């Protein structure tokens, strides 16, 4: 029986690593982690922030995930949204889910993300 989510893998196109480093590492302030050597040769990059571990892996047939998305919970939903907007990212917001404020940024390759913040 699963007990926790270890990581989320998002597909990315070859050659997008620098833009993704600027987005995840620069704008979001995540720490890039070292991939194991047998996996690093495939390209992509891995990041970490607390218990959130996105693995961005090169997919030769890449198409951005427009509906499917990871949803790492945030505290202060406006902070990552404003940081991403300042870096030129597209960010939509909504409060359609009762009890949450949410933002939906797109990463540099068009993948959809969700940052939910519970409202007390």
N, C-alpha and C positions, 0 to 999 in steps of 0.2 A: 504494500500500500504506500503511495507517495506521501512524503512528510513535509517537503519544502520544494520550492522551485530553485534549481541550481543556477540556471542561466537562460537567457533568451537569445536565439540566433536570428539575425535578420540578414537576408540576402542583399548583396551590394554588387555593383558592377566592378570589373577589374579596373584598376587605376584611380579609384575614388578615395583611397585611403587618406590622402592629405586633407581633402575637404571634410572627411568624417572625423579626422583628428581635430580639426579646427572647431567643428560642431560639438562633438562629445567632450573633448578635452578642454578646448578653449571656452566656448559659450556655456556649456553645462558644468564645467569644472570637474569632470570625471577624471580618474587616473587610468592611463593606459597600462595594461598588464601585458606581460610577455607571454606569447603563445609558445607551446611546446614546439621545439624545432621541426618535428615531422609535420606539424600543422601549419607552421609559419610559412613554409615554402608554397602553400596554396594561396597566400595573400590574405587580405582582410586585416582586421585589428580587433582587439578585445579591450574592454573598459570595465571599470568597477567604481561604484559609489555606494558605500555601505553594503547592503545585501543585494544590490542591483548589479547584475553582471551581463551586459549586452555583448554578444559575440557577433561581429560583423564579418560575414564570410562571403568570399567572392563566388558568384554564381554566373557561369558563362551565358545562361539563358535568362539573365536578370530581368524582372519586371517589378516595379515598386508595389509594395503592399499598400493598397489604397483603403481597404476596409479592415483587414486583419491588423492587429497592432498590440505591442506590449503596453501595459498601463502601470508603470511604477508610481506608487503613491508619493505625493510630495507634501511638504509643509510650506505654505505660502505660495500658492499656485502662480501668483503674478511674478515672482522672482525669476523662475526659469523662462516664463513667457517673455518678459521684458528683455532678458539677456539674449534670447534667441532673436527677437525682433531687431535688437541692436546689431546683430550679426547678419541681418538680411533674411532670416528664415520666415516662412509663412506660418502664422499661428492663428487658429480659430479658437473661440471660447464659447462655452455654453454652461448653463445651469439646468439643463433638461433632466438630469438624473437627480431625483429628490435626495437631499442630504449631501450633495457634492458640488463643488465648483471644479470645472475641468478646462484644460486647454488641450488643443490638438495641433501640435506642430508637425511640420513635415521636415524630414532630414534632407541633407543636400542632394540625395539621389531619389527623393520622392516618396520614401516610406512614411507611413502615418504612424504617429506615436500618440499616446494619451497620458496626460499628467493629471490624475484625480486628487483632489484635496477634500477630505471629509469636512463638512460644516457642522459645527457644534451648536 
